Amino acid sequence: MLREMTVSGLTIDPFTNSPIMILKDVDSDKAVPIWIGLLEATAIASELENIKFSRPMTHDLLKNIMELMETTVTKVEVCDLRDNTYFALIYVIRDGREVSIDARPSDAIAIALRTKAPIFVADVVIQKARRVDLSAKEAITTEDAKKWTEVLEGLDPEDFGKYKM
């Protein structure tokens, strides 16, 4: 089953500094975070904020080409999650024939935003995205964090030798 989603927003992963796109189910509180590249985040953010550039960006160019070729984007679908990699399809119609095109979710969603096409996520993706290995031990415990905080706070720039700040 597919769930219609909207782009709820963009945020930054505090550990990796990578952009995260948050997709939110239009009918529930379910959400799916998808880590994306900086350029793709910029393409999505510019469309969400209605920022127009003097020259067409890649996703704008593709939209313009599709319009010129009388091709319509009917929907995009985030269809799978394997080995921490999300997969998407862009569905287009041309001459009455619908075809699906393999795409990265970030690119598919950047196109969907520009063409006002609906965004869907498969239930299987939502389930896989929610799986967390609760048996895994945290890398840093609260006690370890306190110790590291004390060590870091006690450092003096002279402690770094030739690598002075």
Secondary structure, DSSP 8 states (H G I E B T S, - for coil): -EEEEEEEEEEE-TTT--EEEEEEESSSS-EEEEE--HHHHHHHHHHHTT---SS--HHHHHHHHHHHTTEEEEEEEEEEEETTEEEEEEEEEETTEEEEEEE-HHHHHHHHHHHT--EEEEHHHHHHHH---TTS--SS-HHHHHHHHHHHHT--GGGGTTS--
